[in-house]
Amino acid sequence: MKKLLSVMLVLALCGGLMTGCGKKEPYADLDLSEYIELPDYNKFETKEPSVSVTEEDIAKKIDENLKAASTTKKVEEGTVDKGDTVVVAFDGRLLDGTKVSGMQSDGSTITLGSGQMIPGFEEGIYGAEIGKTFEINVTFPDPYDNNKDLSGQEAIFEITVLSKTETVVPELNEEFVKNNSDYKTVDEYKDAIAKSLEEEAYNKALDEIKYELYSKIVDGTKVKKYPEDKVSDEYEAVVESYKQAAKSSGVEWEDYLKDNLEMTQKEFEDEAKLYAQEIIKQEMIVYLISQKEDIEVSDEEYEQQLNSMLEASQFEDEKAFKDYTGMSLEEYAETYKLDRDMLLTKELDVIYERLIDNMNK
């Protein structure tokens, strides 16, 4: 659990969660060098990303794009099978000829094999020819909650498959390329896909390298003492977040501890204290490096990131964002410490580029 908490903390700080306290430096009143000792990260070893994209990777991505551009069409001939979405008309009766409401339809859409009908009904349609009428025998489940009177009853259904929906995947040709990209030829399109995949792989590898770099900084940092007021505040926030989770789940706190966290109250308190200490440690690291490297987040950069967050959230506007989250965009950024993570990103960029420059000298 302790190791898991530490990993989660590093991921939270490095994983782009945009998580500090708005634009105000929360440790401005402290001499952080009295609390932590940073390692000499300028002597760390690192590496440049090395990535490659195969023809298989390109083909897979193109196949995904083709499927994403698929269309559907109505088919009124041929046969149907499991997995097909079909429209069927049916007329059912019990073995004694009794007809019951709900056992008839002029056109119901069913995906064969989905289990949306009673057992045996969909299976009885497998292999049927569109337009031809046939009969199947089925038995209603017992109990049958939709109609208790039908529980366990045997029935006969007269069925006609009216049509099925067929997915049409486009071919990779110049028409597709022109209609679905900014390119004109298939070769240009493939080259663009390859370049995009290379950039994606490079950026992912670079993020992993920087994550490793930050982890080394965290592991190499010595804590001389903790600012107890900040640890206490963080501890209370951690406890409150878990108790709120229990409340939202409709579970009593004692039961949540036992069943969800599998911990005693004492074990939880100990872990929450360690978690709070690790959060404060990593925050002190971020702000001490910013002082040492003279790095800051400008108001313009902060505002741009806020706008990017809104765009990435896919909400129409800030009002829609607030209606869903219960917080304004600014409040959300402050709660989840946007400026701290922006600061860390800039720090890792600077440190990483310096290490690469030193390696190449």
GITABEL-V575707 format. One record per residue. N is the residue number from 0. RES is the residue in one small letter. PSI is psi in whole degrees, -180 to 180 (none if undefined). Layout:
{{N,RES,PSI} {N,RES,PSI}}
//
This chain:
{{0,m,-44} {1,k,-44} {2,k,-41} {3,l,-43} {4,l,-43} {5,s,-42} {6,v,-42} {7,m,-37} {8,l,-46} {9,v,-41} {10,l,-39} {11,a,-39} {12,l,-29} {13,c,-14} {14,g,13} {15,g,25} {16,l,-5} {17,m,50} {18,t,none} {19,g,-113} {20,c,56} {21,g,-144} {22,k,-4} {23,k,132} {24,e,111} {25,p,-11} {26,y,21} {27,a,-26} {28,d,3} {29,l,145} {30,d,96} {31,l,-22} {32,s,-17} {33,e,-14} {34,y,-35} {35,i,157} {36,e,115} {37,l,150} {38,p,165} {39,d,82} {40,y,-14} {41,n,-9} {42,k,3} {43,f,153} {44,e,145} {45,t,-169} {46,k,164} {47,e,148} {48,p,140} {49,s,111} {50,v,158} {51,s,150} {52,v,127} {53,t,165} {54,e,-33} {55,e,-40} {56,d,-44} {57,i,-45} {58,a,-40} {59,k,-43} {60,k,-42} {61,i,-40} {62,d,-40} {63,e,-42} {64,n,-39} {65,l,-44} {66,k,-35} {67,a,-26} {68,a,11} {69,s,152} {70,t,171} {71,t,154} {72,k,154} {73,k,128} {74,v,130} {75,e,24} {76,e,163} {77,g,-166} {78,t,169} {79,v,159} {80,d,179} {81,k,134} {82,g,-19} {83,d,144} {84,t,119} {85,v,158} {86,v,124} {87,v,146} {88,a,139} {89,f,154} {90,d,113} {91,g,156} {92,r,155} {93,l,169} {94,l,-28} {95,d,6} {96,g,-5} {97,t,133} {98,k,133} {99,v,140} {100,s,135} {101,g,-8} {102,m,14} {103,q,150} {104,s,140} {105,d,-11} {106,g,97} {107,s,137} {108,t,125} {109,i,137} {110,t,112} {111,l,127} {112,g,-2} {113,s,-19} {114,g,18} {115,q,-16} {116,m,173} {117,i,155} {118,p,133} {119,g,-21} {120,f,-54} {121,e,-40} {122,e,-33} {123,g,-14} {124,i,-18} {125,y,131} {126,g,-2} {127,a,150} {128,e,132} {129,i,132} {130,g,-15} {131,k,140} {132,t,139} {133,f,170} {134,e,149} {135,i,152} {136,n,132} {137,v,165} {138,t,128} {139,f,146} {140,p,158} {141,d,106} {142,p,159} {143,y,101} {144,d,-28} {145,n,-27} {146,n,100} {147,k,-31} {148,d,-22} {149,l,-4} {150,s,122} {151,g,1} {152,q,142} {153,e,146} {154,a,160} {155,i,132} {156,f,130} {157,e,120} {158,i,141} {159,t,123} {160,v,118} {161,l,-37} {162,s,171} {163,k,158} {164,t,127} {165,e,134} {166,t,130} {167,v,111} {168,v,125} {169,p,159} {170,e,154} {171,l,103} {172,n,180} {173,e,-32} {174,e,-47} {175,f,-46} {176,v,-47} {177,k,-35} {178,n,-17} {179,n,11} {180,s,-179} {181,d,13} {182,y,167} {183,k,-30} {184,t,161} {185,v,-39} {186,d,-43} {187,e,-41} {188,y,-45} {189,k,-41} {190,d,-40} {191,a,-40} {192,i,-44} {193,a,-44} {194,k,-42} {195,s,-42} {196,l,-38} {197,e,-44} {198,e,-42} {199,e,-45} {200,a,-40} {201,y,-49} {202,n,-38} {203,k,-44} {204,a,-39} {205,l,-41} {206,d,-40} {207,e,-39} {208,i,-43} {209,k,-35} {210,y,-44} {211,e,-39} {212,l,-46} {213,y,-40} {214,s,-39} {215,k,-38} {216,i,-45} {217,v,-47} {218,d,-33} {219,g,-4} {220,t,130} {221,k,132} {222,v,119} {223,k,-41} {224,k,162} {225,y,145} {226,p,98} {227,e,-33} {228,d,-39} {229,k,-38} {230,v,-41} {231,s,-44} {232,d,-43} {233,e,-39} {234,y,-47} {235,e,-38} {236,a,-40} {237,v,-48} {238,v,-45} {239,e,-38} {240,s,-40} {241,y,-39} {242,k,-33} {243,q,-37} {244,a,-41} {245,a,-44} {246,k,-43} {247,s,-28} {248,s,-5} {249,g,29} {250,v,136} {251,e,146} {252,w,-43} {253,e,-40} {254,d,-36} {255,y,-42} {256,l,-47} {257,k,-48} {258,d,-39} {259,n,-46} {260,l,-18} {261,e,49} {262,m,157} {263,t,169} {264,q,-41} {265,k,-43} {266,e,-41} {267,f,-45} {268,e,-41} {269,d,-44} {270,e,-39} {271,a,-36} {272,k,-43} {273,l,-41} {274,y,-47} {275,a,-41} {276,q,-40} {277,e,-38} {278,i,-49} {279,i,-39} {280,k,-49} {281,q,-33} {282,e,-41} {283,m,-37} {284,i,-48} {285,v,-47} {286,y,-29} {287,l,-40} {288,i,-40} {289,s,-37} {290,q,-45} {291,k,-39} {292,e,-3} {293,d,53} {294,i,136} {295,e,165} {296,v,120} {297,s,161} {298,d,-38} {299,e,-44} {300,e,-41} {301,y,-44} {302,e,-41} {303,q,-40} {304,q,-37} {305,l,-45} {306,n,-40} {307,s,-38} {308,m,-43} {309,l,-43} {310,e,-43} {311,a,-28} {312,s,-19} {313,q,16} {314,f,149} {315,e,-42} {316,d,-178} {317,e,-32} {318,k,-45} {319,a,-38} {320,f,-47} {321,k,-38} {322,d,-36} {323,y,-44} {324,t,-19} {325,g,4} {326,m,150} {327,s,166} {328,l,-42} {329,e,-43} {330,e,-39} {331,y,-44} {332,a,-38} {333,e,-43} {334,t,-42} {335,y,16} {336,k,55} {337,l,-47} {338,d,-33} {339,r,-45} {340,d,-33} {341,m,-39} {342,l,-46} {343,l,-41} {344,t,-45} {345,k,-39} {346,e,-47} {347,l,-35} {348,d,-47} {349,v,-48} {350,i,-43} {351,y,-47} {352,e,-37} {353,r,-44} {354,l,-40} {355,i,-42} {356,d,-43} {357,n,-35} {358,m,-33} {359,n,-2} {360,k,none}}
//
